[in-house]
Amino acid sequence: MELFTTSINKMKVHFIRIEKFKTIGVSLKMISNFVPETVNKRVLIPQILLSGSLNFPNKQAIQKKLDYLYGTDIFASTQKVGEQSIISFDLMMVNEKYLINKPLLLRQGFALFSDIIFNPKRHLGLLRKASVNEEIRMLDEELEAQYNDKNEYSFELFKKKMFDNETYKFSARGDLSSLKTENQVELTTYYDNMIHSDMKEMYIIGDFDQEEVSKLIKEFFVFKNPILHCTWLDLESTSRTTVTKAIDYSDVAQSRITIGFRTNIRSTSELYYPLVLFNLLFGETDQSMLFQTVREIHHLSYYVSSAYQPNKGVLFVFAGVEAHNEENATELILDCLDRLQNGNISDESIFLAKEYLISRLKKNNDSMASIVGRTFMSMKLFEKPYDIDDILTQVNSVTKDQIQIASNSLVLDTIHFFMKEDIHE
């Protein structure tokens, strides 16, 4: 894999040359500061753009063109990374060199991609009301569905407790409480401003002619690309010195436990991989201590797992338990943590955790989307290309002492129960 970075039309472009794929991927990143008040707009606008453009006026016309281009695909997503909001537009197409009649597939793909982003279908200068209303309706249904997913809803409630004064409590997928305020005029104004004021970066991945792709970018993607000061780690924290314990009630048959820990170990820390391995030992897999102890031996939970979020510097434990088992399960979860922090870790379990992580990293390297995502973060955090061999070396060099030190960085912050109100009456 080779990475070459340059500037085209004032936009930073990263060429990732790799020959093992028979497809070419193009990813356009539009980057702005994460502001809670604009969360819905940054979710809605990409979907509105994908609903119709000047030359392809509706979803059916766009899909027909994509099918004509040998099953080319275009999709969009919005995420929060650090203190930034990133809208990603992704184009995935067959490499025309593998097609018999060698059509100008890349040029047609770039033309369609550009038309969707720069030339949304409008009426009297505004984004079409029908498209706006349809995407608002669909986002409303998606966010409403979170309430019906009790695990999802429980986590949203938990975040409001643990991160009450931090932007982490807001979801980049949208905010239901403010969705009804979105309208055609404001979304059009925001789009027109976004297309000029967001910082843009483009990633090209696959086996391509760099000169040819550069010409297409110069022709189809002309932006103003303002300088934006970006913070790629979420460094917000709290001055809280005591553990928060909170309960939310609902008509649920199964209680949900969410426990949050803070750590000063983030993606750029030397102890990052030791903490990743600790999380595997603690609760991420069905071979972990939490799963084997809380679920298999003591039968206190339907499920139990842990998740480490290195960008934020937090680790969560999730468990589903029967009514009346909340306190016992919580005590056992904290006991498992205590045992690992005190060095109750076998060499065999560390070896297996490393093997699992290495296998996952290698598998991720077989995905274009994963390579682009990891290259993006590596360039932002370390200002160097993502190097899978270097990563594997780092993983293999982690020691038991480092894992124990990393585990002892965890500080209990919040314990949250989501359960039926009358179960203790």
Secondary structure by P-SEA (a helix, b strand, c coil): cbbbbbbcccbbbbbbbbccccbbbbbbbbbccccccaaaaaacaaaaaaccccccccaaaaaaaaaaaccccccccccccccbbbbbbbbbbccccccccccaaaaaaaaaaaaaacccccccccccaaaaaaaaaaaaaaaaaaaaaaaaaaaaaaaaaaaccccccccccccccccccccaaaaaaaaaaaaccbbbbbbbbccccaaaaaaaaacccccccccccccccccccccccbbbbbcccccccbbbbbbbbbbcccccccaaaaaaaaaaaccccccccccccccccccccccccccccccccbbbbbbbbcccaaaaaaaaaaaaaaaaaaccccaaaaaaaaaaaaaaaaaaaacaaaaaaaaaaaaaaccccccaaaaaaaaaaccaaaaaaaaacccccbbbbbccccccc
